[in-house]
Amino acid sequence: MNFTMEEAIEVLERTPEMLVSFLSELSYGWLTCNEGDGTWNASEVIDHLIEGEKNNWIPRLEIILEEGEAVPFPPFNRYAHINEQNTLPIKEKLLQFQSIRMKNLAKLKTLMDSYAHLELTGTHPAFGKVKARELISTWVVHDLTHVAQITRVMAERYRDDVGPWKEYLGVLKQVNK
């Protein structure tokens, strides 16, 4: 097992900063390109990350700590952000994500004041019994998944423009449509 709380927090703290640096001030074309129908662009990924910060990670962790397996997690609608049609500029979305994430990390550090808490369990609506450690690990890998998704989607925009170099660009060989 590779999980440590300190290392998990390292990634969770850096994701907002990295996304602010990477996406702020980019042109509309970069922020709205996608991989085709039913796929998300960078701006929509940020909306999804905000939704997760509000309704997924900390609320579920609180259920584990307060209720254990007795109360199942409410289902998380991974597509709720699509219905909300957030029209804020990307810079404001990124600041919102950053603000909520920092509050959530402060709460995480307060809630998880003991390594014993990492082994406490809750009930996921689809997976059944899950540990707090697994939830926090998933939060980290979820961030990394969406960072990879954003770069992949943006690279796809230039697929036809790179000519024969496409053969050397691994990001263009990934198929996630």
C-alpha positions in Angstrom: 0.0 0.0 0.0 1.4 3.4 -1.0 -1.1 5.8 0.6 0.1 8.4 3.1 -2.1 11.3 4.2 0.8 13.7 3.8 1.5 12.7 0.2 -2.2 12.8 -0.7 -2.5 16.3 0.6 0.6 17.3 -1.5 -1.3 16.5 -4.7 -4.7 17.9 -3.5 -3.1 21.2 -2.5 -1.3 21.6 -5.8 -4.1 20.7 -8.2 -5.9 24.1 -8.0 -2.6 26.0 -8.3 -1.5 24.0 -11.3 -4.9 24.4 -13.0 -4.9 28.2 -12.4 -1.4 28.4 -13.9 -2.3 26.2 -16.9 -5.7 27.5 -17.8 -5.9 31.1 -16.8 -5.8 33.6 -19.7 -6.1 30.8 -22.3 -8.1 31.6 -25.4 -11.7 30.4 -25.9 -10.6 27.8 -28.4 -8.4 26.0 -25.8 -10.9 26.2 -23.1 -13.9 24.9 -25.2 -12.3 22.2 -27.4 -13.4 18.6 -26.7 -13.0 15.2 -28.1 -16.5 15.1 -29.7 -20.1 14.7 -28.7 -20.6 13.7 -25.0 -17.1 14.7 -24.0 -16.0 17.6 -21.7 -13.9 20.6 -22.4 -11.4 22.1 -19.9 -14.0 24.5 -18.6 -16.5 21.7 -18.0 -13.9 19.7 -16.2 -13.4 22.6 -13.8 -17.2 22.7 -13.2 -17.1 19.0 -12.4 -14.2 19.5 -10.0 -16.2 22.2 -8.2 -19.2 20.0 -8.0 -17.1 17.3 -6.4 -15.7 19.7 -3.9 -19.2 20.7 -2.9 -21.0 17.4 -2.8 -18.6 14.5 -2.9 -15.3 14.2 -1.0 -15.8 15.9 2.4 -19.6 15.1 2.7 -18.8 11.4 2.2 -15.9 11.5 4.6 -18.2 13.1 7.2 -20.7 10.3 6.7 -17.9 7.7 7.3 -16.8 9.5 10.5 -20.3 10.2 11.9 -22.4 7.3 10.7 -20.1 4.6 9.5 -21.7 2.0 7.3 -25.2 2.7 8.8 -26.0 5.5 6.3 -25.1 5.0 2.7 -23.5 7.9 0.8 -26.0 9.8 -1.3 -25.4 9.2 -5.0 -23.0 11.7 -6.6 -24.3 13.0 -10.0 -21.1 13.2 -12.1 -23.0 15.2 -14.7 -24.7 17.8 -12.5 -22.4 20.5 -13.7 -23.6 20.0 -17.3 -27.2 20.9 -16.2 -26.1 24.0 -14.3 -24.5 25.6 -17.3 -21.9 27.6 -15.3 -21.2 30.7 -17.5 -18.5 32.3 -15.2 -15.2 33.1 -16.9 -12.6 30.4 -16.4 -10.5 32.6 -14.0 -13.5 32.9 -11.6 -14.3 29.2 -11.9 -10.6 28.4 -11.0 -10.7 30.8 -8.0 -13.9 29.2 -6.8 -12.4 25.7 -7.1 -9.2 26.9 -5.3 -11.2 28.5 -2.5 -13.5 25.5 -1.9 -10.5 23.1 -2.1 -8.5 25.0 0.5 -11.5 25.0 2.9 -12.0 21.2 2.2 -8.3 20.5 2.9 -8.5 22.4 6.2 -11.5 20.3 7.1 -9.8 17.1 6.0 -6.8 17.9 8.3 -9.2 18.5 11.2 -11.4 15.4 10.6 -8.5 13.0 10.0 -6.5 13.8 13.1 -5.8 10.1 13.7 -4.4 7.4 11.4 -7.1 5.1 12.9 -9.7 7.2 11.1 -8.3 6.1 7.7 -9.6 2.5 8.3 -13.1 3.6 9.2 -15.7 2.5 6.7 -18.8 3.8 5.0 -21.3 2.4 2.4 -21.0 3.5 -1.2 -24.2 3.1 -3.2 -22.6 1.0 -5.9 -19.4 -0.5 -4.3 -20.7 -1.2 -0.8 -18.1 -1.0 2.0 -15.3 1.5 1.5 -12.6 2.8 3.7 -11.9 6.5 4.4 -8.4 5.9 3.1 -9.8 4.6 -0.2 -12.1 7.6 -0.5 -9.1 10.0 0.0 -6.9 8.0 -2.4 -9.7 8.2 -5.0 -9.9 12.0 -4.5 -6.2 12.3 -5.4 -6.4 10.0 -8.4 -9.6 11.8 -9.5 -7.6 15.0 -9.6 -4.8 13.3 -11.6 -7.4 11.8 -14.0 -8.9 15.2 -14.8 -5.5 16.9 -15.2 -4.6 14.2 -17.7 -8.0 14.6 -19.4 -7.6 18.3 -19.8 -4.1 17.9 -21.4 -5.4 15.1 -23.7 -8.4 17.1 -24.8 -6.3 20.1 -25.5 -3.7 18.0 -27.5 -6.5 16.5 -29.5 -7.3 20.0 -30.9 -4.0 19.9 -32.8 -4.1 16.3 -33.9 -4.3 17.1 -37.6 -1.9 20.0 -37.3 1.1 18.0 -36.1 1.5 16.1 -39.3 3.7 13.0 -39.2 4.9 13.8 -35.6 1.6 12.3 -34.5 3.4 9.0 -34.3 5.7 10.3 -31.6 3.1 12.0 -29.5 1.7 9.5 -27.0 -1.1 11.8 -25.8 -2.6 11.6 -29.3 -2.6 7.8 -29.2 -4.9 7.7 -26.2 -8.5 6.9 -27.1 -11.0 8.1 -24.6 -14.0 9.1 -26.7 
